[in-house]
Structures are given as C-alpha cells and as structure tokens.
Amino acid sequence: MIGALAAGWFAGAALLWQTAAPDLQLVHLDPAQVFSREHLERSLRYESFHRANWTAATVVQIGVLLVIVRLAPRFRRQGLVGGLALGVGTLVAAWLAGLPFVIAAQWWRRRYGVSDAGYGTILIDPSLERIGSLVAAAGAIGLFMLLARRLGDRWWIVGGPAFALVGSVFLLAQPLLLAPRLEPLRDPALVAEIRELAREQGVGKVDVEVRDASRRTRAINAELYGIGPSKRIVIWDTALERLGRPELRVLVSHELGHVEAHHVWKSVGWIVLFAVPGAYVVAVVTRRRGGLAEPAAVPLALLTIAILQLALLPAADAISRRYEREADWLALSTTRDPTAFEGLTKKLADAALADPEPPRWARIVLGTHPTPLERIELARTLVRAEGLPAGS
C-alpha cells in the first residue's frame, strides 16, 4: 500500500515538473559584461544584508514558537475555542517577533533608495492580506481540531486533502482581498494590446488592473492572481511609469505565460502532493500532546509546519524557478523580442537592486526566480538559436 502511494506521489510530481521550456545549453555571460561595476557592488551589499536579516528573523521566530510550545501545557482554556485562541495567539506572537526584522529590511531599502515609504506604510498596507491569512489559518486550525476529535490520529487522511482545498479557496479569494487597492488600467490602447497578447497565448479573458505600489517601493513588477473567472493581471504603477511599451508587453506576456502554462493549477497540485504527507507528520508529532484535538498540541503543530516549510524551501524554490523560466520562455516565444526582454530584466534588477549572480546557497534557499543573469542568458541563447536581433 505504501509503495503504491509513493509511486503515485512520484508520478504526480513528475507530471507537475514538466514544462514547455526546452532544456537549452545557455550561453555563459560574465556579470561584468552585462551590469555596471557599481550595480554589482551595491547589489551585493544590499542583498547580503537581506539574507542575513532573513536568517536572523527565521531563527528568532522558530525560537518564539519553541518557547510557546513549552509553555502551552500551562494554558488552562480547553476545547475548540481554547485551541483557536492558542493557535491565533501563537501566530500573532510569531509575527510580532518578526516585526523588528521587517522594520530593519525597510530601513535598508530606504538607505539604498529602493523604497522611500514610511515604516507605518509597510505595516499598514498589507493589513488586509494579513487579516485574511489569519482568518484562513484560524479556520484551518478549527477544521483540523474537529477532524481530530472525530477521527483521532487518522484525521490526517481527511485533513491533508482538506488543507489542499483551503489553499485552493485562498487562491480564489486572493483577488477579492486585493480589490480595494486596485484600479482599472486606464490606457485603452495598452488594454487592447494586452487582450491581443492574451488571445495569442490562448488564455481567454483576463482582467487587467493597476496597483499603487509607488507609495511603498520603486521596484517594478506585475502579478497574476486567481483561478478561472477570478484571474487577473495586476501591473504595478512603477512599471507603467518606467517601462517602454515593448518592455511592458514582455512583462505582461510573462504573467500571461503563467496562465498559459496553468501554473496556478499546478501549484494547487503541489499543495495536494505535500499536504497529505505533511498532515501525517503533524499528526505523528502532536501525539505527544494528546493529538491535535487538544489545545496544547496546536502550537506544536504550528512549529512542525514551520519546520516542514523550511525543510521544503529548496524544493519549493526549485519548482518556482522552473515555472518562472517557463513563463520567461513563453514570453520570449510570443513577443519575439529578446531586446525588450533583456532591457526589462536590467530595469527590474536596477529598480530592486537585485544581485545578478547570488551565492549558490542563496539561490537554493531563497531564489524563487532565475537570476537576472540567467534570464539574460536565456534571451541571448534564443538570439543565437533562432537568429533574432540581439539586445544591447
């Protein structure tokens, strides 16, 4: 039985791992050939601080979770309400423990000119998403505690798929949480171009909206949210201000590539694959506290999930990088404009002070996207392979 389940798991993982991007031998570029010496030096200092800050924040938050796990048996309130109170309290405590590092990261961004936003802005702006995440987490805790009460130690058999369902619902609801902060794109010509791109990439109707990101950052970005009828492309106002039309086309085509390649649905598939074994691990670990039906076991479950997330981070990042590379490939294949792609990549790196070639450990643990240098290498490989006009 276990062998059959394992075989099914690996078959599912192999299917989700497949992409349309060919396995090309990329041309090798020296970062100094593409980026200025000033950018290389500044981005290295800038990113090094953020890596150290992330490491310290992770250690502190895990430490806070460990302390709460030790103190949890002293918590007197019992039942489902007690578990919810302890779970939400644990999540809030972990967030508060990470707050100094959030502020430190913003201080560093301000120092390097990546953002001029006040500290209040970076704390208040994401409040709606944070509240939504907390409500979703509370709902999940309540659901799993109820399942543990009904099914005992076997709650994970139902709890794993239920967690995947909660994740899918959150993906669908995310655009609704963002809606108050978005505005329609008020450029009819650009809207028409984007709709034409969507038709070329076979993704159907996609809403296009604009996010006021300039009050928080000078970084450039666009994002894809939602599934099916809720899907939308969100362009940051910084992109509209700083990118030329060809670069905007490439940026939007990249996001449409995520739709074309069904990356949101594939993400749901990965959630399903990891949710069931993850739920099993949580069920096994929480037995020492009487199982997840007991309030004192809830912080231990949250600690276990946090450690699992850390352990799976290299795998999750590898999947993300693979899908981002596929979206890059689809954008290049659609727009046939490696010059604009390379120009966009350089502007993205300049605005965010991204390190073109970070250390290997940082790419494995923190790299959700191909590096700027890898993206430019992909564009120039396409130039060499298909004889397209080269970028500057």
Sequence and secondary structure as in RCSB ss.txt:
>XXXX:A:sequence
MIGALAAGWFAGAALLWQTAAPDLQLVHLDPAQVFSREHLERSLRYESFHRANWTAATVVQIGVLLVIVRLAPRF
RRQGLVGGLALGVGTLVAAWLAGLPFVIAAQWWRRRYGVSDAGYGTILIDPSLERIGSLVAAAGAIGLFMLLARR
LGDRWWIVGGPAFALVGSVFLLAQPLLLAPRLEPLRDPALVAEIRELAREQGVGKVDVEVRDASRRTRAINAELY
GIGPSKRIVIWDTALERLGRPELRVLVSHELGHVEAHHVWKSVGWIVLFAVPGAYVVAVVTRRRGGLAEPAAVPL
ALLTIAILQLALLPAADAISRRYEREADWLALSTTRDPTAFEGLTKKLADAALADPEPPRWARIVLGTHPTPLER
IELARTLVRAEGLPAGS
>XXXX:A:secstr
 HHHHHHHHHHHHHHHH  SS         HHHHS HHHHHHHHHHHHHHHHHHHHHHHHHHHHHHHHHHHGGG 
   HHHHHHHHHHHHHHHHHHHHHHHHHHHHHHHHHTTS    HHHHHHTTHHHHHHHHHHHHHHHHHHHHHHHH
HGGGHHHHHHHHHHHHHHHHHHHHHHHHGGGEEE   HHHHHHHHHHHHHTT    EEEEE  TTT S   EEEE
 SGGG EEEEEHHHHHH  HHHHHHHHHHHHHHHHTTHHHHHHHHHHHHHHHHHHHHHHHHGGGT TTSTTHHHH
HHHHHHHHHHHHHHHHHHHHHHHHHHHHHHHHHHH  HHHHHHHHHHHHHHHT  SS  HHHHHHH  S  HHHH
HHHHHHHHHHH      
